[in-house]
Amino acid sequence: MSSIDAAIGGGHVYSVSEITSRIKALIEGRYPEVWIVGEVSNCSHHSSGHTYFTLKDERAQIRCVLFSGNARRITLKLQDGLKVYAQGKVTVYERQGQHQLIVSNLLPLGRGELYIAFEKLKEKLEKEGLFAPERKRRLPEFPARLAVVTSPTGAAVRDVIKSATRIHAGVEIVVYPVRVQGDGACEEIAEAIRDLNQVGDFDVIILARGGGSLEDLWAFNEEVVARAIAASSIPLVSAVGHEIDFTIADFVADLRAPTPTAAPVVVLEGYVDLAVRLDGLRQRAGAAVGGRLDRYAGYLESLKTHYGLRGLRDRVASSMQEVDEALARARRSTEGNLDGNGARLAALRAKLDALSPLATLDRGYSICFREGTPEIVRDVRQIDKGDRLRIRFSRGAAISTIDATDDATEEDGSDE
């Protein structure tokens, strides 16, 4: 045994790289993904797009690196003094022998509790199978009646209606007004979904809200809303927030639209595809007919110079004036008949419009039906307190609950 071996007791001698690599493996195996809270300091934004900074508290600090791929996804603007929650992987930067955090997500202090609640509920519902692809239902190819659950005063309802009518003006849209943020909003949203399922007669429900902060969108992260969506027998599309926003409602819904404006695009996709197919058929038919006409035109042009047809051509030319005169007489007779028939048709149309119930609705009246039946309510004695009615207007319909009835009639004010 050499003097060196004796001095170190014959144990294994590690190189710096070897021991650092082993320390790295131990740390990464023990802390694959963690959340760390601290104050940002020494923040540096590199030209490569990477961001380097330190998280510190009263007693210690840790170096952090936010690579450009994750930095583009995170909207939080890092600066010294900002207190944050940082999610990432603890590792060792072997070149400097220093442990550090590879950051994958950042939240300002105060939002972390909401994010953790979001992740817990998401994990719970996912384990129950509420996000499973096999329970998602396909939307009908040509829906005719849509229900939109949203705020009646927000931009989302205008975006949905404008987008839907631009795609297919014949689609019927019924808006179920709810609060979309604040206390009680989640209960209103869940109740709306349940009511629409009870009423039925809808092809698709669109759950819509414009963009906002995590707090603004929180009603769509509540369990009561997720359960109502999962229980819906009507296919439901979630169109909440901007394209980068994801809510629990998005995961449970049968389909997610990136924005309220995009919701009708995915719901009415069948009409869009049909228009494209019809346009393609129209173009192909036009090309086919045009080609055949070109061939016939060439054939006729060759026949014009044929000797045997010269006499026929002369006879046809001599008869052209007679044909023109006959056509003129027929045109005058037809126009006279059309004028007379047009006047009679206009009179009949005016009578039909006067008798149409739609004209009555256009003047501000409405028709009441018992909910779920075709029975029309003509007399207050047909209904009682608590009954639910479906009220049809000139455009759209609404569901109403009777609070009280009054069978009194106005006295006739005419002179005896």
C-alpha positions in Angstrom: 0.0 0.0 0.0 1.3 3.4 -1.0 1.5 6.3 1.4 -1.4 8.0 -0.5 -3.6 4.9 -0.1 -2.7 4.7 3.5 -3.5 8.4 4.0 -7.0 8.1 2.5 -7.7 4.7 4.2 -7.9 2.8 0.9 -11.4 4.2 0.1 -12.8 5.1 -3.3 -11.5 8.4 -4.7 -14.2 10.4 -6.7 -13.4 12.9 -9.4 -15.2 16.2 -9.2 -17.4 15.3 -12.1 -18.3 12.0 -10.7 -19.3 13.2 -7.2 -21.2 16.2 -8.7 -23.1 13.8 -11.1 -24.0 11.6 -8.2 -25.3 14.5 -6.1 -27.3 15.7 -9.1 -28.9 12.2 -9.5 -29.8 12.1 -5.8 -31.4 15.6 -5.8 -33.4 15.0 -9.0 -34.6 11.6 -7.7 -35.7 13.2 -4.4 -37.3 16.4 -5.8 -38.6 15.7 -9.4 -41.2 18.5 -9.2 -41.7 21.1 -6.4 -43.3 24.5 -5.7 -41.1 27.1 -4.0 -42.2 30.4 -2.6 -39.8 33.3 -2.3 -38.8 36.8 -3.4 -37.2 37.5 -6.8 -33.7 39.1 -6.9 -30.8 39.4 -9.4 -33.3 39.0 -12.3 -31.6 39.0 -15.7 -33.3 38.6 -19.1 -30.8 37.1 -21.6 -30.9 37.8 -25.3 -31.5 34.1 -25.9 -34.9 34.5 -24.3 -33.9 32.7 -21.1 -34.4 34.4 -17.7 -32.0 33.9 -14.7 -32.9 35.0 -11.2 -32.6 34.1 -7.5 -35.4 33.1 -5.1 -34.7 34.1 -1.5 -36.2 34.3 1.9 -34.8 35.4 5.3 -32.4 32.5 5.6 -31.4 31.1 2.2 -31.5 31.5 -1.6 -31.6 29.3 -4.7 -30.6 30.1 -8.2 -33.4 29.7 -10.9 -33.5 29.5 -14.6 -36.6 30.0 -16.8 -35.9 28.8 -20.3 -37.4 30.6 -23.3 -39.9 27.9 -24.2 -41.6 28.2 -20.8 -41.0 32.0 -20.7 -43.2 32.5 -23.8 -46.0 30.7 -22.1 -45.9 32.6 -18.8 -47.5 36.1 -18.8 -46.1 37.1 -15.4 -43.4 39.9 -15.8 -40.5 39.0 -13.5 -38.7 41.8 -11.6 -36.7 42.2 -8.5 -38.7 42.3 -5.3 -41.7 40.3 -6.7 -42.9 37.5 -4.5 -43.9 34.4 -6.4 -44.7 30.8 -6.4 -42.2 28.9 -8.7 -42.9 25.4 -9.9 -40.0 23.4 -11.3 -37.4 20.7 -11.0 -34.4 20.9 -8.6 -31.2 19.9 -10.3 -27.4 20.6 -10.2 -25.6 22.8 -12.7 -22.5 20.6 -12.9 -20.2 23.1 -14.5 -20.5 25.3 -11.4 -21.4 22.6 -8.9 -24.4 24.6 -7.9 -28.0 23.4 -7.2 -30.7 25.3 -9.0 -34.4 25.2 -10.0 -35.4 24.7 -13.6 -38.7 26.8 -13.6 -41.8 25.5 -15.5 -44.5 27.8 -14.1 -44.7 31.0 -12.1 -47.6 32.6 -10.1 -47.7 35.8 -8.1 -48.1 35.4 -4.4 -51.8 35.3 -3.6 -52.9 33.2 -6.7 -51.1 30.1 -5.6 -54.0 28.9 -3.4 -56.4 29.1 -6.3 -54.0 27.2 -8.6 -53.5 24.5 -6.0 -57.3 24.2 -5.6 -57.6 24.0 -9.4 -55.1 21.2 -9.6 -56.7 19.2 -6.8 -60.2 19.3 -8.3 -58.8 18.5 -11.7 -57.0 15.5 -10.4 -60.1 14.3 -8.5 -62.4 14.6 -11.5 -59.9 13.1 -13.8 -59.7 10.0 -11.6 -63.5 9.7 -11.7 -63.4 9.7 -15.5 -65.1 13.0 -16.1 -62.4 14.0 -18.6 -62.3 10.6 -20.4 -62.6 10.9 -24.2 -65.0 8.0 -24.5 -67.7 9.8 -22.5 -67.5 12.9 -24.8 -70.5 13.1 -27.2 -70.3 14.1 -30.8 -72.1 17.3 -31.8 -75.1 17.0 -34.2 -74.0 17.7 -37.8 -76.7 20.3 -38.5 -77.9 21.8 -35.2 -81.0 24.0 -35.5 -81.5 25.3 -32.0 -78.7 26.5 -29.7 -78.9 27.5 -26.0 -76.2 30.0 -24.8 -75.5 30.2 -21.1 -73.8 33.5 -20.4 -74.1 37.1 -19.1 -76.7 39.0 -21.1 -74.7 42.2 -21.0 -71.2 40.9 -21.8 -69.3 40.9 -25.1 -69.5 37.1 -25.2 -73.2 36.9 -26.0 -72.8 39.4 -28.8 -69.8 37.5 -30.2 -71.7 34.2 -30.2 -74.8 35.5 -31.9 -72.9 37.5 -34.5 -70.7 34.5 -35.4 -73.6 32.0 -35.5 -75.8 34.2 -37.7 -73.0 34.9 -40.1 -72.5 31.1 -40.6 -76.1 30.2 -40.8 -78.9 32.8 -40.4 -81.5 30.2 -39.9 -80.2 28.8 -36.6 -82.3 29.6 -33.5 -80.5 31.0 -30.5 -81.9 31.1 -27.0 -79.9 33.0 -24.3 -80.1 31.8 -20.7 -78.9 34.8 -18.7 -76.6 34.1 -15.7 -73.9 35.8 -13.7 -70.4 34.6 -14.8 -68.3 35.8 -11.9 -68.7 36.6 -8.2 -70.6 35.0 -5.4 -73.3 32.6 -6.5 -72.3 32.6 -10.1 -71.3 28.9 -10.2 -74.7 27.9 -8.7 -76.5 30.0 -11.4 -74.5 28.4 -14.2 -75.1 24.9 -12.9 -78.9 25.6 -12.5 -79.1 26.9 -16.0 -77.5 23.7 -17.4 -80.0 21.6 -15.4 -83.0 23.7 -16.5 -82.1 23.6 -20.2 -81.8 19.8 -19.9 -85.2 19.6 -18.3 -86.8 21.8 -21.0 -85.0 19.8 -23.7 -85.6 20.8 -27.4 -82.0 22.1 -27.8 -79.4 20.5 -30.0 -76.3 22.1 -28.3 -75.6 24.2 -25.2 -72.8 26.8 -25.4 -71.2 27.9 -22.1 -69.6 31.3 -22.9 -67.6 34.0 -21.1 -65.0 36.5 -22.3 -61.4 36.6 -21.0 -60.3 37.6 -17.5 -58.0 36.8 -14.6 -57.9 33.5 -12.8 -60.2 35.0 -10.2 -62.7 36.3 -12.8 -63.0 32.8 -14.4 -63.2 30.9 -11.2 -66.9 30.1 -11.4 -66.1 27.8 -14.2 -63.6 25.9 -12.0 -66.1 25.0 -9.3 -67.2 21.4 -8.8 -70.9 22.1 -9.0 -70.5 23.4 -12.6 -68.3 20.4 -13.5 -71.0 18.0 -12.2 -73.8 19.8 -14.1 -71.8 19.6 -17.3 -71.1 15.9 -16.8 -74.8 15.2 -16.1 -76.1 17.1 -19.2 -77.8 14.9 -21.7 -77.5 17.8 -24.3 -74.0 18.1 -25.9 -72.2 21.1 -24.3 -69.4 23.3 -25.7 -67.3 25.3 -23.3 -66.1 28.7 -24.7 -64.6 30.4 -21.7 -61.9 33.1 -21.7 -59.1 33.5 -24.3 -57.3 30.7 -26.2 -54.6 30.4 -23.4 -57.2 30.1 -20.6 -58.2 26.6 -19.4 -60.9 25.9 -16.9 -62.3 22.7 -15.3 -65.4 23.3 -17.5 -63.2 22.9 -20.6 -62.0 19.5 -19.5 -65.5 18.1 -18.7 -67.3 19.6 -21.7 -67.9 17.5 -24.8 -65.9 20.1 -26.8 -63.8 23.2 -26.0 -63.8 26.3 -28.2 -60.9 28.6 -27.7 -63.1 31.8 -27.6 -66.8 32.6 -27.5 -66.5 33.8 -31.2 -65.1 30.5 -32.2 -67.9 28.4 -30.5 -70.4 28.7 -33.4 -67.6 27.9 -35.8 -67.1 24.4 -34.2 -70.9 23.9 -33.5 -72.0 24.8 -37.0 -69.1 23.2 -38.8 -71.5 21.0 -40.8 -73.1 24.0 -42.5 -69.6 25.4 -43.3 -68.5 22.1 -44.8 -71.8 21.8 -46.7 -71.3 25.2 -48.2 -67.7 24.3 -49.3 -68.9 21.1 -50.8 -71.7 22.8 -52.7 -69.3 25.4 -54.0 -66.9 22.7 -55.2 -69.7 20.8 -56.9 -70.9 24.1 -58.6 -67.4 24.8 -59.9 -66.9 21.2 -61.2 -70.4 21.2 -62.8 -69.6 24.6 -64.5 -66.3 23.3 -65.8 -67.9 20.1 -67.2 -70.7 21.9 -68.9 -68.4 24.6 -70.3 -66.1 21.9 -71.7 -69.0 20.1 -73.4 -70.3 23.3 -74.8 -66.9 24.1 -76.2 -66.8 20.7 -78.0 -70.3 21.2 -79.4 -69.4 24.7 -80.6 -66.4 23.4 -82.5 -68.6 20.6 -84.0 -71.3 23.1 -85.1 -68.6 25.4 -86.6 -67.4 22.6 -88.8 -71.0 21.9 -89.9 -71.6 25.5 -91.0 -69.3 25.1 -94.0 -70.7 21.7 -95.1 -72.2 21.9 -98.6 -75.4 20.0 -97.7 -76.3 22.5 -95.0 -76.1 25.6 -97.1 -79.6 25.4 -98.4 -81.0 24.7 -95.0 -79.0 27.6 -93.6 -80.6 29.9 -96.3 -84.1 28.6 -95.4 -83.5 29.2 -91.7 -82.2 32.7 -92.4 -85.4 33.6 -94.4 -87.6 32.4 -91.4 -85.7 34.4 -88.7 -87.9 37.5 -89.0 -91.1 35.4 -88.7 -89.6 33.8 -85.5 -88.7 37.1 -84.1 -92.2 38.5 -84.6 -93.8 35.4 -83.0 -91.4 35.7 -80.0 -92.4 39.4 -79.6 -96.1 38.6 -79.6 -95.5 35.8 -77.0 -93.4 38.1 -74.8 -96.1 40.8 -74.8 -98.8 38.2 -73.9 -96.7 36.7 -71.2 -95.8 40.0 -69.6 -99.5 41.0 -69.5 -100.4 37.7 -67.7 -97.5 38.1 -65.3 -98.6 41.6 -64.4 -102.2 40.5 -63.6 -101.0 37.4 -61.7 -98.5 39.5 -59.8 -101.2 41.9 -58.6 -103.4 39.0 -57.4 -100.4 37.4 -55.7 -99.6 40.6 -53.8 -103.2 40.9 -52.6 -103.2 37.3 -51.4 -99.8 37.8 -49.6 -101.1 40.9 -47.8 -104.1 38.9 -46.6 -101.9 36.0 -45.5 -99.5 38.4 -43.6 -102.5 39.9 -41.8 -103.7 36.5 -40.6 -100.2 35.1 -39.7 -99.5 34.6 -36.0 -95.9 35.6 -36.7 -97.2 39.1 -37.6 -98.9 39.2 -34.2 -95.7 38.3 -32.5 -93.8 41.0 -34.5 -96.2 43.6 -33.0 -94.9 42.7 -29.5 -97.2 39.9 -28.5 -96.1 36.5 -27.3 -97.5 32.9 -26.9 -97.3 30.9 -23.7 -97.1 27.1 -23.7 -97.0 24.7 -20.7 -93.4 23.7 -20.3 -92.7 20.5 -22.2 -96.1 20.4 -24.0 -97.7 21.9 -27.1 -100.6 23.2 -24.9 -101.2 27.0 -25.4 -102.3 28.9 -22.3 -105.2 31.2 -23.3 -106.8 31.7 -19.9 -105.2 32.5 -16.5 -107.4 29.8 -15.0 -105.3 27.2 -16.9 -102.3 27.9 -14.6 -101.4 28.0 -10.9 -98.7 29.5 -8.9 -95.4 27.6 -9.4 -96.2 26.4 -12.9 -93.4 26.7 -15.5 -94.2 28.2 -18.9 -92.3 28.5 -22.1 -92.9 31.9 -23.7 -92.3 32.2 -27.5 -91.5 35.7 -28.8 -91.1 36.9 -32.4 -87.5 35.9 -32.0 -86.4 33.3 -29.5 -88.1 32.0 -26.3 -87.8 32.1 -22.5 -88.7 29.9 -19.5 -90.8 31.5 -16.8 -92.2 30.4 -13.4 -95.6 31.7 -12.2 -95.3 33.7 -8.9 -99.0 34.8 -8.8 -102.1 34.9 -11.0 -104.9 37.5 -11.4 -108.1 36.5 -13.1 -109.7 40.0 -12.8 -110.8 41.6 -16.1 -111.0 45.3 -16.9 -114.4 46.8 -16.8 -115.9 48.0 -20.0 -115.6 51.8 -20.0 -118.2 52.5 -22.8 -121.4 54.4 -22.1 -124.5 52.4 -21.4 
